[in-house]
Amino acid sequence: MKFKLGDFVRFVDEKMEGYITTIIDDNMIGVTGEDDFEIPVLASKVTTVHGHKSTAVESQAFDEVRVDSSLFETRGVYLAVATDQRIASVVHFYLVNETSFQLLAALTTEKLHKFKGEYAGIIAPKAAVKIYSAPLQDIQLWPVFNFQIVFYTTQNIALSKPLIIKETFKAKDFSGTKKVVPLIKQQAWLIRLDEAELVINAEKLKESFFKPAEEKHEIEKPVHEIDLHIEKLRDDYQFLSNAEMLNIQLTAFRKALDAAIVHKQPSITFIHGVGNGTLKNELHKIVGKHPQVQTFMDARKEKFGYGATKVLLK
């Protein structure tokens, strides 16, 4: 019998039962009981409990519900990673579809040059589907995730380009705070998959220097260290929500980064502090995909600790 992470099983020879929390190999699994201890056991020595709801991944076709074209949402595809509500050592991966399209989605994992199809199915608009599960403590052993997502609708709507995404997860990807994801009714780490690449055209930005005086918008050369602490950016920060403060900080960050690129600076340092890691995580996601960024690193730990990032530009 083929088991999956999260299946509820009972031991054949003992009065014990629990959830499968590790797939060791084709013959051996790990089962965690009410005492929260994982026990390795032969797969042949357990059986699924009939009538108990399985957590196995399933896909299901559906009839499309038409949406007014003016209300049709074309963007909003996410990967949500949530801890199991019963066993905190296991996380589940959900594809979250906030668009009005049907998503034809597939997930293939890759490990040691071996590929395995994990999920293929149709995800309804405004819906989420569980596509994978893994032990969180084994994150360094996780495979590479290959996503292929096609947008589909019977309505007269221009299709979005298919998404082909390759993701490798590290512990730092889960250092930020979780967000409530209504479609899965729990908190999760949220990763946007259809986010547009940030492309800065330095030549177009520099065109502003050659406009007539009345049209000229001069881009000021930034200092080499930009302090993004909210109290340095706004005097009224006590009256702002966390989301508003983060938006202000990211706007200041992007403005300084663009200016550094225009002025062809070799590097620029952003002081973001330690805090809960949200601002640092957002900065690293942006510079990690930026075509004008060569690399980035923690800046002068003896001065800033882990509260600043140095960005080297091309």
PLY file of the C-alpha trace (Angstrom):
ply
format ascii 1.0
element vertex 314
property float x
property float y
property float z
element edge 313
property int vertex1
property int vertex2
end_header
0.00 0.00 0.00
1.29 3.48 -0.86
1.22 5.92 2.04
1.46 9.72 2.04
2.54 12.25 4.65
-0.39 13.04 6.91
-2.15 9.64 6.53
-3.60 8.32 9.79
-2.47 4.73 10.41
-2.73 1.98 13.03
-0.01 -0.52 13.96
-0.83 -4.12 13.04
0.92 -5.79 15.98
0.53 -3.12 18.67
-2.22 -0.91 20.09
-0.76 2.26 18.63
-1.83 4.74 15.97
-0.71 8.09 14.63
0.06 10.23 11.60
2.76 9.53 9.02
5.32 12.34 9.39
8.24 10.90 7.37
8.56 8.73 4.27
12.00 7.16 4.81
11.91 4.90 1.73
9.52 2.54 -0.07
9.56 0.14 2.89
10.05 2.32 5.97
7.99 5.23 7.34
7.94 7.40 10.47
4.73 7.59 12.53
4.07 10.26 15.19
1.52 9.51 17.91
-0.18 11.61 20.56
3.07 11.82 22.57
4.62 13.73 19.62
7.42 11.14 19.28
8.16 9.75 15.83
8.61 5.98 15.58
10.26 4.37 12.52
8.25 1.34 11.35
7.99 -0.95 8.35
5.20 0.14 6.03
3.96 -3.44 6.06
3.37 -3.16 9.82
0.74 -0.42 9.66
-2.63 0.00 8.02
-4.79 3.01 7.27
-7.77 3.61 9.53
-10.98 3.19 7.58
-13.37 6.10 7.89
-10.62 8.50 8.94
-10.31 11.47 6.63
-7.16 11.17 4.51
-4.92 14.13 3.79
-3.85 12.70 0.42
-3.62 15.21 -2.42
-6.48 15.02 -4.91
-7.49 16.98 -7.97
-10.98 17.42 -9.36
-12.38 18.98 -12.51
-15.20 21.52 -12.21
-17.69 23.58 -14.18
-16.57 27.16 -14.77
-18.56 29.98 -13.20
-18.63 32.99 -15.52
-17.42 36.34 -14.18
-18.21 39.80 -15.52
-15.24 40.85 -17.67
-14.83 44.09 -15.70
-14.39 42.06 -12.50
-12.18 39.35 -13.99
-8.96 39.05 -11.95
-5.94 38.12 -14.07
-3.20 38.13 -11.41
-2.74 36.49 -8.04
-1.03 33.08 -8.02
0.69 32.15 -4.76
2.42 29.28 -3.03
1.36 29.04 0.61
3.44 26.95 3.02
1.53 26.14 6.21
2.38 24.01 9.23
0.16 21.02 9.88
-2.48 21.95 12.46
-1.96 18.65 14.27
1.78 18.02 13.83
3.94 21.15 13.76
6.94 19.29 12.32
5.16 18.86 8.96
4.40 21.62 6.46
1.95 21.50 3.57
2.35 23.35 0.26
-0.77 24.89 -1.30
-1.19 26.48 -4.72
-3.45 29.47 -4.09
-5.42 30.83 -7.04
-6.82 34.30 -6.41
-7.39 34.89 -10.13
-10.59 34.31 -12.10
-8.79 31.82 -14.34
-8.79 28.08 -13.96
-5.20 27.00 -13.40
-3.86 23.89 -15.08
-1.00 23.18 -12.70
1.76 20.61 -12.34
4.50 20.14 -9.77
7.60 18.02 -10.43
10.35 17.65 -7.86
14.02 17.14 -8.65
16.61 15.60 -6.34
20.03 14.19 -7.23
19.11 14.41 -10.94
15.99 12.33 -10.39
12.57 13.74 -11.22
9.20 12.87 -9.69
5.75 14.11 -10.63
4.00 15.17 -7.43
0.78 16.85 -8.55
-1.19 17.62 -11.68
-4.67 19.05 -11.74
-7.07 21.94 -12.22
-7.41 24.62 -9.57
-10.65 26.59 -9.54
-10.73 30.40 -9.37
-10.55 31.74 -5.81
-9.46 28.33 -4.52
-6.42 26.56 -3.09
-5.17 22.99 -3.46
-2.65 21.08 -1.37
0.10 19.83 -3.68
2.94 18.61 -1.46
3.98 17.90 2.13
7.38 17.72 3.80
9.05 17.63 7.24
10.09 21.20 8.08
13.20 20.15 9.99
14.54 18.45 6.84
14.42 21.62 4.74
18.05 21.15 3.70
17.01 17.82 2.13
14.02 19.17 0.23
14.09 18.71 -3.54
14.02 21.44 -6.17
10.41 22.39 -7.00
9.47 22.80 -10.67
6.08 24.46 -11.27
4.25 24.65 -14.59
1.03 26.67 -14.57
-1.27 27.42 -17.51
-4.16 29.92 -17.34
-7.51 28.83 -18.80
-10.98 30.27 -19.23
-13.85 29.83 -21.67
-14.55 33.57 -21.47
-13.35 36.23 -23.90
-10.33 37.18 -21.80
-6.72 37.55 -22.98
-4.69 34.75 -21.42
-1.74 35.37 -19.15
1.57 33.80 -20.13
2.19 30.34 -18.65
4.40 30.22 -15.56
7.46 27.97 -15.52
9.15 28.40 -12.14
12.03 26.60 -10.47
12.28 27.10 -6.70
14.86 25.95 -4.16
13.88 26.67 -0.57
16.22 27.60 2.28
15.62 28.27 5.95
15.78 32.05 5.38
12.70 31.81 3.14
10.70 31.03 6.28
12.26 33.65 8.55
9.50 36.19 7.87
6.12 36.37 9.56
3.20 34.25 8.44
0.07 35.79 6.94
-3.53 34.69 7.21
-4.53 33.03 3.93
-8.35 32.99 3.79
-8.50 30.34 1.05
-6.82 27.77 3.29
-8.25 29.24 6.52
-4.94 29.39 8.37
-1.65 31.27 8.58
1.11 30.47 6.12
4.30 31.76 4.56
3.17 33.26 1.26
5.26 33.35 -1.92
3.92 35.06 -5.04
4.53 33.08 -8.22
3.19 35.49 -10.86
5.11 38.54 -9.66
6.45 40.59 -12.55
10.22 40.86 -12.83
11.53 44.24 -11.72
13.43 45.70 -14.67
15.15 49.06 -14.45
16.21 50.78 -17.66
19.06 53.00 -16.56
19.25 54.82 -19.92
15.61 55.86 -19.78
16.05 57.09 -16.24
19.04 59.17 -17.32
17.01 60.80 -20.12
15.57 63.09 -17.46
18.94 64.89 -17.31
18.59 66.00 -20.96
15.07 67.40 -20.83
14.42 71.16 -20.96
14.77 72.89 -17.59
11.01 73.11 -17.03
10.63 69.34 -17.59
13.84 68.17 -16.00
13.50 65.82 -13.03
16.92 65.39 -11.47
17.66 62.12 -9.71
19.73 62.84 -6.64
22.78 60.70 -6.01
22.11 58.58 -2.90
24.49 58.25 0.04
26.31 54.94 0.40
24.34 53.91 3.50
20.54 54.23 3.52
18.81 53.95 6.90
15.37 52.39 6.43
14.26 52.54 10.07
10.76 54.00 9.94
11.56 56.74 12.49
14.17 58.03 10.01
11.61 58.21 7.21
8.45 59.52 8.89
7.77 61.63 11.98
4.24 60.27 12.35
5.20 56.60 12.30
3.45 56.00 15.65
0.12 56.41 13.87
0.90 54.05 10.97
-0.02 50.39 10.66
2.67 47.74 10.12
1.62 47.39 6.48
1.85 51.17 5.90
5.29 51.34 7.51
6.57 48.43 5.39
5.25 50.08 2.21
7.02 53.36 3.08
10.28 51.51 3.78
10.12 49.54 0.53
9.37 52.73 -1.46
12.45 54.42 0.04
14.51 51.31 -0.70
13.45 51.13 -4.36
14.03 54.86 -4.86
17.57 54.67 -3.46
18.36 51.49 -5.43
17.17 53.07 -8.70
19.23 56.20 -8.02
22.35 54.12 -7.28
21.90 52.31 -10.60
21.47 55.57 -12.53
24.63 57.02 -10.99
26.48 53.75 -11.64
27.51 53.28 -8.02
29.40 50.03 -7.42
27.44 49.29 -4.25
24.92 50.60 -1.74
24.10 49.51 1.83
20.61 49.38 3.32
20.20 49.48 7.11
16.98 47.58 7.87
17.56 46.39 11.43
16.87 42.90 12.73
13.28 43.07 14.04
11.07 40.19 12.90
12.91 39.90 9.58
10.01 41.01 7.36
11.72 44.05 5.81
15.00 42.17 5.34
13.18 39.27 3.69
11.32 41.59 1.27
14.56 43.39 0.35
16.36 40.12 -0.31
13.53 38.87 -2.54
13.70 42.04 -4.67
17.49 42.24 -5.05
17.71 38.48 -5.55
15.75 38.81 -8.82
17.02 42.23 -9.90
18.84 42.19 -13.28
21.18 45.05 -12.22
22.28 43.38 -8.97
25.47 41.32 -9.00
25.07 39.92 -5.48
24.19 40.95 -1.90
25.45 40.11 1.58
25.31 41.07 5.25
27.08 44.41 5.61
29.93 44.84 8.13
28.67 42.60 10.91
31.02 44.28 13.39
29.09 47.55 12.80
25.56 46.47 11.93
25.35 42.87 13.15
22.75 41.25 10.91
20.80 44.50 10.53
22.12 45.71 7.17
22.50 44.40 3.63
25.18 45.47 1.16
24.12 45.29 -2.51
26.79 45.04 -5.21
25.65 46.44 -8.56
26.69 45.44 -12.08
0 1
1 2
2 3
3 4
4 5
5 6
6 7
7 8
8 9
9 10
10 11
11 12
12 13
13 14
14 15
15 16
16 17
17 18
18 19
19 20
20 21
21 22
22 23
23 24
24 25
25 26
26 27
27 28
28 29
29 30
30 31
31 32
32 33
33 34
34 35
35 36
36 37
37 38
38 39
39 40
40 41
41 42
42 43
43 44
44 45
45 46
46 47
47 48
48 49
49 50
50 51
51 52
52 53
53 54
54 55
55 56
56 57
57 58
58 59
59 60
60 61
61 62
62 63
63 64
64 65
65 66
66 67
67 68
68 69
69 70
70 71
71 72
72 73
73 74
74 75
75 76
76 77
77 78
78 79
79 80
80 81
81 82
82 83
83 84
84 85
85 86
86 87
87 88
88 89
89 90
90 91
91 92
92 93
93 94
94 95
95 96
96 97
97 98
98 99
99 100
100 101
101 102
102 103
103 104
104 105
105 106
106 107
107 108
108 109
109 110
110 111
111 112
112 113
113 114
114 115
115 116
116 117
117 118
118 119
119 120
120 121
121 122
122 123
123 124
124 125
125 126
126 127
127 128
128 129
129 130
130 131
131 132
132 133
133 134
134 135
135 136
136 137
137 138
138 139
139 140
140 141
141 142
142 143
143 144
144 145
145 146
146 147
147 148
148 149
149 150
150 151
151 152
152 153
153 154
154 155
155 156
156 157
157 158
158 159
159 160
160 161
161 162
162 163
163 164
164 165
165 166
166 167
167 168
168 169
169 170
170 171
171 172
172 173
173 174
174 175
175 176
176 177
177 178
178 179
179 180
180 181
181 182
182 183
183 184
184 185
185 186
186 187
187 188
188 189
189 190
190 191
191 192
192 193
193 194
194 195
195 196
196 197
197 198
198 199
199 200
200 201
201 202
202 203
203 204
204 205
205 206
206 207
207 208
208 209
209 210
210 211
211 212
212 213
213 214
214 215
215 216
216 217
217 218
218 219
219 220
220 221
221 222
222 223
223 224
224 225
225 226
226 227
227 228
228 229
229 230
230 231
231 232
232 233
233 234
234 235
235 236
236 237
237 238
238 239
239 240
240 241
241 242
242 243
243 244
244 245
245 246
246 247
247 248
248 249
249 250
250 251
251 252
252 253
253 254
254 255
255 256
256 257
257 258
258 259
259 260
260 261
261 262
262 263
263 264
264 265
265 266
266 267
267 268
268 269
269 270
270 271
271 272
272 273
273 274
274 275
275 276
276 277
277 278
278 279
279 280
280 281
281 282
282 283
283 284
284 285
285 286
286 287
287 288
288 289
289 290
290 291
291 292
292 293
293 294
294 295
295 296
296 297
297 298
298 299
299 300
300 301
301 302
302 303
303 304
304 305
305 306
306 307
307 308
308 309
309 310
310 311
311 312
312 313
